[in-house]
Amino acid sequence: MERRTRTIAALGATAVALTTMLVLSGCSPFGGDDSVPAPTRTAAAGPDGGGSRTASPAPTPTATPTLTPGSVAAETDVVSKSGETSLHVRIVQRADGLFDAELSDYRTTNPQPIALQFRHRPAEYADGYDTVVRSQVQWSGTSAPAKAPLDDAGRTPDYLSSAVLVPMPNEDGSESDDRPWVGSVLAIGALDWRLPNPYPDLRVTVGKARPGAYGWVKDTDGTPTSYGVSHGDELTTVSKRFDVTPAQLRWLNPYLETRGAEEWLLEGTTLNLDPAKR
């Protein structure tokens, strides 16, 4: 009996050693050449800090230009209703994957402090202030700057529909009584982008609610259109619920904001799920 016990113990030790060697070499002890997957996350913590989490850092993708550097991604004339104020705008691809707006031919019969803004939705004359403009650049007089970086618009800025000119307050911050139109859109140019769609076959499907993705889903005729962020939702889990990647969810929502390394979503916000309504 003693000899049998020693034999079993020896065999057990040998098996443990063999398994250890296989794991360290990246092979599976269960057959085949597949490597043993490394754990990528631990139990989720709440957005208020309860529990613990060690999130694996996501690899940073290399910045690849969408077009050849120097290519024009969009071009428009920003013109007032009367035609007395106008500006030519070209949006050009940079080598780092971002874009610059090149400005030329600024003309006006009423020099005043004015700003060029890029807006998400189609603009109308006399529209008021927009709280989510991108890459605003301001000047006075009859000369516009030659260039305005669009760094804050990201690498796929084709969600921006309009370039507009908006009269601004005086340099001392006052609004002159003889310019009641300050803050209202004076001139408009529609942006017709030449950027290829990075996700032409993107389809959003709805999975079951789960910890980290407990929000509500709105659909139109069975097609998911938006998602209401719940308390404790985070980017990776919400993306998995809809069978998309975090990068695709960010593309669908250019103004998406997250908190912390865990990328908690802001409770109460609404996410777009429809590529056509980006």
C-alpha positions as CSV (number, residue, x, y, z in Angstrom):
1,M,0.0,0.0,0.0
2,E,2.8,2.4,0.9
3,R,4.5,1.7,-2.5
4,R,1.3,2.4,-4.4
5,T,0.8,5.7,-2.5
6,R,4.3,6.8,-3.4
7,T,3.7,5.9,-7.0
8,I,0.5,8.0,-7.2
9,A,2.2,10.9,-5.5
10,A,5.1,10.7,-8.0
11,L,2.8,10.6,-11.0
12,G,0.8,13.6,-9.6
13,A,4.0,15.6,-9.2
14,T,5.1,14.7,-12.7
15,A,1.7,15.9,-14.1
16,V,1.9,19.2,-12.2
17,A,5.4,19.8,-13.5
18,L,4.4,18.9,-17.1
19,T,1.4,21.3,-16.9
20,T,3.6,24.1,-15.6
21,M,6.1,23.6,-18.4
22,L,3.3,23.7,-21.0
23,V,1.7,26.9,-19.6
24,L,5.1,28.6,-19.4
25,S,5.8,27.7,-23.0
26,G,2.4,29.1,-24.1
27,C,0.9,25.7,-25.0
28,S,-2.4,24.3,-23.8
29,P,-2.3,21.2,-21.6
30,F,-5.6,20.1,-23.2
31,G,-4.1,19.4,-26.6
32,G,-3.5,21.4,-29.8
33,D,-1.1,24.4,-30.3
34,D,-3.5,27.1,-29.0
35,S,-1.9,29.3,-26.4
36,V,-3.4,29.7,-23.0
37,P,-5.4,32.9,-22.9
38,A,-4.3,35.4,-20.4
39,P,-7.0,37.0,-18.2
40,T,-7.9,40.4,-19.4
41,R,-10.0,41.8,-16.5
42,T,-11.1,41.1,-13.0
43,A,-14.4,41.6,-11.3
44,A,-16.0,44.9,-12.1
45,A,-16.1,47.7,-9.6
46,G,-18.9,50.2,-9.4
47,P,-18.4,53.7,-10.6
48,D,-18.3,54.9,-7.0
49,G,-15.3,52.8,-6.3
50,G,-16.8,49.7,-4.7
51,G,-15.0,46.4,-5.4
52,S,-11.7,46.2,-7.3
53,R,-10.6,46.1,-10.9
54,T,-7.4,45.8,-12.7
55,A,-8.1,46.8,-16.3
56,S,-5.6,45.7,-19.0
57,P,-4.5,48.7,-21.1
58,A,-5.8,48.6,-24.6
59,P,-3.2,48.8,-27.3
60,T,-3.0,52.2,-28.9
61,P,-3.7,51.9,-32.6
62,T,-1.1,53.5,-35.0
63,A,-2.4,56.7,-36.5
64,T,-3.1,55.9,-40.1
65,P,-4.2,58.7,-42.3
66,T,-7.6,58.2,-43.9
67,L,-6.5,59.8,-47.1
68,T,-3.0,60.6,-48.5
69,P,-1.5,63.5,-46.5
70,G,-2.3,66.8,-48.3
71,S,-5.5,65.5,-49.8
72,V,-8.6,67.6,-49.5
73,A,-11.3,65.9,-47.4
74,A,-14.0,68.6,-47.7
75,E,-14.3,72.0,-49.3
76,T,-16.9,74.7,-49.1
77,D,-17.7,78.4,-49.4
78,V,-19.2,79.9,-46.2
79,V,-21.5,82.6,-47.4
80,S,-23.9,85.0,-45.7
81,K,-27.5,85.4,-46.9
82,S,-26.8,88.7,-48.4
83,G,-23.6,87.5,-50.0
84,E,-21.6,90.4,-48.4
85,T,-19.6,88.1,-46.1
86,S,-17.8,84.9,-47.4
87,L,-14.9,82.6,-46.7
88,H,-13.4,79.7,-48.6
89,V,-12.6,76.6,-46.4
90,R,-10.6,73.5,-47.4
91,I,-10.2,70.7,-44.9
92,V,-6.9,68.9,-45.5
93,Q,-5.5,65.6,-44.3
94,R,-2.3,65.7,-42.2
95,A,0.4,63.1,-42.0
96,D,-0.6,62.3,-38.3
97,G,-4.1,61.3,-39.3
98,L,-5.7,64.6,-38.1
99,F,-6.9,67.5,-40.2
100,D,-6.4,71.3,-40.8
101,A,-8.9,73.8,-42.1
102,E,-7.2,76.1,-44.7
103,L,-8.9,79.5,-44.9
104,S,-8.8,81.9,-47.9
105,D,-10.6,84.6,-49.7
106,Y,-12.3,86.2,-46.7
107,R,-14.5,89.1,-47.8
108,T,-16.9,91.3,-45.8
109,T,-18.5,94.7,-46.1
110,N,-18.8,94.8,-42.3
111,P,-15.6,94.0,-40.5
112,Q,-16.3,92.8,-36.9
113,P,-15.1,90.2,-34.4
114,I,-16.1,86.9,-36.0
115,A,-15.5,83.2,-35.5
116,L,-15.4,80.2,-37.8
117,Q,-17.1,77.2,-36.2
118,F,-17.7,73.6,-37.3
119,R,-21.1,72.2,-36.2
120,H,-22.5,68.8,-36.0
121,R,-25.9,69.3,-37.7
122,P,-26.9,71.4,-40.7
123,A,-27.0,75.0,-39.7
124,E,-29.6,77.7,-40.5
125,Y,-29.1,81.5,-40.7
126,A,-29.7,83.2,-37.3
127,D,-29.1,80.0,-35.4
128,G,-27.8,80.8,-31.9
129,Y,-24.8,79.6,-29.9
130,D,-23.9,75.9,-30.2
131,T,-22.3,74.3,-27.1
132,V,-20.6,71.5,-29.0
133,V,-18.8,73.3,-31.8
134,R,-15.4,72.0,-32.9
135,S,-12.2,73.9,-33.7
136,Q,-13.5,77.5,-33.3
137,V,-11.1,80.2,-34.6
138,Q,-11.8,83.9,-34.1
139,W,-10.4,87.1,-35.7
140,S,-11.2,90.8,-36.2
141,G,-10.9,93.1,-39.2
142,T,-10.7,92.1,-42.9
143,S,-8.1,89.3,-42.7
144,A,-8.7,85.7,-41.6
145,P,-6.0,83.3,-40.3
146,A,-4.6,81.0,-43.0
147,K,-5.2,77.8,-41.0
148,A,-7.2,76.4,-38.2
149,P,-6.3,72.9,-36.7
150,L,-9.2,70.5,-36.4
151,D,-7.5,68.4,-33.7
152,D,-10.5,68.2,-31.5
153,A,-12.6,66.8,-34.3
154,G,-10.7,63.5,-34.3
155,R,-9.6,61.3,-37.2
156,T,-13.1,60.9,-38.7
157,P,-14.5,64.4,-38.6
158,D,-17.1,63.7,-41.3
159,Y,-19.9,63.9,-38.6
160,L,-19.5,67.7,-38.9
161,S,-22.1,69.0,-41.3
162,S,-21.6,72.7,-41.4
163,A,-19.0,75.4,-41.3
164,V,-20.4,78.7,-40.1
165,L,-19.3,82.3,-39.4
166,V,-20.7,83.7,-36.1
167,P,-20.2,87.4,-35.1
168,M,-18.6,87.6,-31.6
169,P,-18.6,90.1,-28.8
170,N,-16.1,92.9,-28.8
171,E,-12.6,92.3,-27.6
172,D,-13.5,93.7,-24.2
173,G,-16.4,91.2,-23.9
174,S,-19.1,93.7,-24.5
175,E,-21.9,93.3,-27.0
176,S,-22.5,96.5,-28.9
177,D,-26.1,97.8,-29.2
178,D,-25.6,98.3,-32.9
179,R,-24.9,94.5,-33.4
180,P,-27.9,92.7,-32.1
181,W,-27.0,89.7,-34.2
182,V,-23.9,88.8,-32.1
183,G,-23.9,85.1,-31.4
184,S,-26.2,84.2,-34.4
185,V,-25.1,82.4,-37.5
186,L,-24.2,84.9,-40.2
187,A,-22.8,82.7,-43.0
188,I,-23.1,79.0,-43.7
189,G,-21.2,76.4,-45.8
190,A,-22.3,72.8,-46.1
191,L,-19.5,70.2,-45.7
192,D,-19.5,67.4,-48.3
193,W,-16.9,64.9,-47.1
194,R,-14.8,62.6,-49.2
195,L,-13.7,60.3,-46.4
196,P,-14.3,56.6,-46.8
197,N,-16.6,54.9,-44.3
198,P,-14.3,52.9,-41.9
199,Y,-17.2,50.6,-41.0
200,P,-19.4,50.1,-44.1
201,D,-20.9,46.9,-42.9
202,L,-21.5,47.9,-39.3
203,R,-24.6,46.2,-37.8
204,V,-25.7,46.7,-34.3
205,T,-27.5,43.8,-32.6
206,V,-29.1,43.9,-29.1
207,G,-27.9,41.5,-26.5
208,K,-29.2,40.9,-23.0
209,A,-28.7,43.5,-20.2
210,R,-25.8,42.7,-17.9
211,P,-23.7,44.3,-15.2
212,G,-22.0,47.2,-16.8
213,A,-24.7,47.5,-19.5
214,Y,-28.1,47.7,-17.8
215,G,-29.5,50.7,-19.8
216,W,-32.6,50.8,-21.9
217,V,-32.7,50.4,-25.7
218,K,-34.9,52.3,-28.1
219,D,-35.7,50.8,-31.5
220,T,-37.5,51.7,-34.7
221,D,-39.3,48.8,-36.4
222,G,-37.0,46.4,-34.6
223,T,-33.8,48.3,-35.5
224,P,-31.9,49.6,-32.4
225,T,-31.5,53.4,-32.7
226,S,-30.3,54.6,-29.2
227,Y,-29.2,53.5,-25.8
228,G,-29.9,55.2,-22.4
229,V,-26.8,54.9,-20.2
230,S,-27.6,53.4,-16.7
231,H,-25.6,53.8,-13.5
232,G,-22.5,51.6,-13.6
233,D,-22.3,51.3,-17.4
234,E,-18.9,51.2,-18.9
235,L,-17.7,51.3,-22.5
236,T,-16.4,47.8,-23.1
237,T,-19.4,46.0,-21.6
238,V,-21.9,48.2,-23.5
239,S,-20.0,47.6,-26.7
240,K,-20.2,43.8,-26.1
241,R,-23.9,44.0,-25.5
242,F,-24.4,45.4,-29.0
243,D,-21.8,43.2,-30.6
244,V,-19.6,46.2,-31.7
245,T,-16.1,47.2,-30.6
246,P,-15.4,50.2,-28.3
247,A,-13.9,52.0,-31.4
248,Q,-17.0,51.4,-33.3
249,L,-19.2,52.7,-30.5
250,R,-17.0,55.8,-30.3
251,W,-17.3,56.3,-34.0
252,L,-21.1,56.1,-33.7
253,N,-20.9,58.7,-30.9
254,P,-18.3,61.4,-31.8
255,Y,-19.0,63.3,-28.6
256,L,-18.8,60.3,-26.3
257,E,-17.4,61.1,-22.8
258,T,-16.0,58.6,-20.3
259,R,-14.5,58.7,-16.8
260,G,-11.5,57.1,-15.5
261,A,-9.3,54.3,-16.8
262,E,-12.3,52.0,-16.7
263,E,-14.1,54.3,-19.1
264,W,-17.3,54.6,-17.2
265,L,-20.1,56.1,-19.3
266,L,-22.0,59.2,-18.0
267,E,-25.3,58.1,-16.4
268,G,-28.4,59.6,-18.1
269,T,-26.7,60.3,-21.5
270,T,-28.1,58.8,-24.7
271,L,-25.9,56.9,-27.1
272,N,-26.6,56.7,-30.8
273,L,-26.8,53.2,-32.3
274,D,-27.7,54.1,-35.9
275,P,-24.8,54.6,-38.3
276,A,-27.0,56.8,-40.5
277,K,-27.6,59.2,-37.6
278,R,-24.0,59.6,-36.5
